[in-house]
Each structure stands twice: as C-alpha cells, then as structure tokens.
Amino acid sequence: MKRIKISAGLAFADYGKIGEQVREASIAGADYIHADACDMFDMPDCQLMGGPQVIKGIRPFTDLPIECHAYLQFCDYNFVDQVADAGANMLILPAEYHMGAPLVYLMSRARKNNMKFGLTLCCFTPLVLVEEAVYELDRLHITVHGTDDSYWAYRKTQIPMIERARKLIDERNPNCELCVDGGILPENVDKLIEAGADAVVFSRQIFQNKKGITEGVMEVRRALDKALK
C-alpha cells in the first residue's frame, strides 16, 4: 500500500526545545522535518522565522530529510549554500517570485549542493504557473489555507486543483512529489489524499498536541492510513 508521508512542520514547535522535539517527532514516525523560513513580506504572522541557523541546530537531532520551505521574495546563491551547509536535503521556494531564468540557476545551485528542489504554489496561485517547471521539480508544494475565521480549514477549491496537479505530475514527471500544506487536520485530510497528495505538512497537530508529540504523529499516521483505505 502507498505510504503518505508526514512532514513535521516546525512553525508551532517550541524553539527553546526544538532539538528534542525534532528527535521525538522523528522517532515517532515522521518522514520529513519541515523547516519554514520567512521574510518580512509573505508571512506577516511569522516574520523572520527559521532559516539556516535553525536547520543547523536541529541537524544533529534527526536522521530524517530536512526540507527548507523558504517564503522569500529574494533568494541568492549565498542563501542556497547556507541552507545546504546547515544540513538541509531540499529547498522549496515560492513559484510566484522565482520564475524565469533565475530559477534555472537557483535550481542548479541547489542540486550542486546535493539538495532536492521544489516550488510552492501559495494561496490563490494557479497551477498553470508551474506547467513547464514541473518537468524539473522534486516537489510541488501546494498551500491550501482557508480564508474564513478558522485556521483549521482549507479552501474547498483546492481539491480539483490537487486533482489536476496529480494528473500533471503523472503525465510529465512521476518522480515529483505532491505535497499539501495549511489548514489540514487528521479529521479533514481524507479528501486531499483522495485527490492525490503524496505528503502532508502537519505542525500544530504534532508539536502542540495536548497528548504529546509522539501521540500527535501517531494520530496523523492513523488518519493518513485510514484515508488511503
């Protein structure tokens, strides 16, 4: 049976205990550690979060792949090198800001540093933006956050978009992983899996779970396995 991967997002981890929390999530059964890095623009509620320093700090605590999800308007070789040197295994950049010729160089730089490369489609960005880039991606990362007052909701319009993304990947680059991120709970993940997601980012459900991190990962795993059935 296909295994849907759990990406444990650090947005809601306790940065004072982040190494031990990453270790616990890894032992509990997460597949990736998802380290968000934000500038002053794209994520106004998480400005200046994460980056190479965090990745370097958690690298000794896990053998899992670490993915740097960088919400950045600007990225250069220096940042790519720093992320790689810190121990990241994948760099994910927002497609909205990194298209055209510069993307070729950033992608090549990441791979020269032995990192995989992905692009994010942030809220309301159409799939058409990555129809050409998908041939070269290791990850297509779709942000599905809702727009109502509840953080824990994803936009229902994202279901057909994920279905189209699944078809696009299968036709053009089956090795590309399709990941969804934002407003996702164990209780509402089933339709996203049915639509074709390969991996799901969970953060608060793991790192702020009232029953603890280990139980948080196990709850997510049970929900993903149930959705597959």
N, C-alpha and C positions, 0 to 999 in steps of 0.2 A: 504494500500500500504506500502511496505517495506520502511523504512527510512534509507537512507545512512547517516552515522554520520560524522560530521565535527570536525576534530581535529585541533584546532588553534595552530599552531607551533610558539614558541617564538624565533626562530632563527633570525627573522627580526623585532622583537619588539624593541622599544626604551627602553633600560634598565633604563634610567632615569625617565621614566614614566610608567614603566611596570605594576604596580598595577592598575592604572586607565585604561590602555589599556586592561588588562585582564578582568576587570569589564565590559568594553564596549563590548568586544567580547562575553562575557557570556550573557549579556542582549540581544545582537543582535541575538543570536540563535545558537552559537557554542555548541557542545555536550561534547567536551573534551578540556582541556588545555594541550598542548603537550610541555613539558619542556625538551629540549635537554641538555645533559651533555656530554662533550667531553674531552678526554685526549690529549696528545701531539702527538698521532700517527694516529688515524683513520680519523680525520677531520682536515687536516692541515690548512684549511681556517677558522676554528672555534675553535682553540685550547683553552682549559680550559674554555669553555663556559658552563654556567649553573651549576647545582648541587643542593644539599640540601638547600643552602642559598637562592637561587632564589625561590625554592618551598616554603620555609618558608615565604618568603617575600610576595608572591602572594596569599598564602592560605586565608588570611582574605578578599580578594577581589572577591572571587568566591565560589559558592557552587557546581560548576561542578567537576567531577572527574579530577584529575591531574595525568597525566602519565609521568613518568621519563624515557625518552629514552636515555639510557646511552651508548655512544660509548666508551667503555672501554675495554682495553686488560685485565685488572685485576679488580676483584671485590671481596670484602670480607664481612663478617658479619657486620663489622663496617659501611660500606657504605650502606648496606641494611637497617640497623637500623636507620641511619641518614636520609635516604630518607623517611622512614616510619614516623619517629618522626616529620619531616618537614611538613607532611600532604599529601604525595603522596598516590594515590589509586592503582597505577600499576607501576611495574618496568619492563622495557624491555631491555634485554641485547643482544649483537650480538652473534649469534649462532656460528660464526667462532672461538670465543675464549672461549666459555663456554659450552663445551660438555663433556660427560662422568660423572664420579662420582661427581665432584664438582658441576655440575649443579643441581643434586638432592638436595644437601644441601642448595644452594642458593635459589632454588625454595621453599623449605620447610621453610626457614627462612623468605622469603617474605610473605608467607601465614600465618605464626605465627604472623606476624606483620599486618595481615588483608589487605595485598596488593595482587592484582592480579599479574600474571606473564606472560611475553611474551618473544618471541625471534625474533630478526631481522635477515633476510637474506639480507646482504649487496650486493653491486654491484658484479655481476657475481658468486655469491654463488649459487650452485644448490639446488633445492628443496629437493633432496634426503637426505640432511643433517638433516632434521627435521622429516623424515618419522616416527621415533619412538617417538620423543619428543612431536609430535603434540597431542598425546593422553592426555597429561597433561597440555597443554597450554591454557591460556585465550586469547592470542593474537598471531597471526602470522603476523609479520610486514615485508613487502617486500619493499626494497628500489629500486626504478626504474629509478634513474638518468640516463640521456643520456651521451654520450661520445663525442658529437660534440661541437662546439664552443658556442652553445646556451644553457644556463642553463635551459631554459624552453622547455625541450624535454625529454621524457622518451624513453627508449630503446624498440623498437617495439617487440623484442624477449620476452619482459616481458608479453605480452598478453597471449600467450599459457602457460607460466609458472603460471600466476594467475589462468587461467582456470584449470590447474592441481592442484593447491593449493586448489581451491574451491572444487574440487572433493575429494581430500584427506581429507579435513576437514569434508565435509558432510558424508563421509564414516566412519571416525574414531573418530571425536569429534565435533559434530554440535554446541556445545557451544563455540567453539573457534572462535574468531572474526578475520576476514581477513582485514588487513589494508594496504594501499599503500601510498608511501611517496617519493616525489622527482620529480622535473621537471613537475609538474602537474598544469594545468591551467583550469579555467572553460571551455575554448574552446576545450580542448583535453581530458577531463575526461571521456567522454561517453563510450569509448571502455573499459576502466578499470572497469566501473560499469557493463557493459555488460559481462565482463569476470568473475565477481563475487565478487568484493570488497564490504565489509560491511562499511568501514570507509576510509576517505581520509584525509591526512595531508595537510593543506594549511598554508603558513606562510606569504610570501611577499604579496600575493594577498589580505591578510586581514590587516596586520599591516603596510604595506606601500602602501595601496591603495590610489590613488590620491583623491578619493571621500570620504575617511574616513573609519574607521574600521567597523562601522555599515553597510555601503553600501558594503564593501568588503565581510562580512559574508553573506549578502543578495544575492549578485551576485553568490557566491558559492552555496548557497542553491537553487537558481533558476536553476543553471546548473545541480546540482545533481538530482533535481526533474525531470527536462527535460530528463536527461539521463535514468532515470528509466522508463519513459513512452515510 
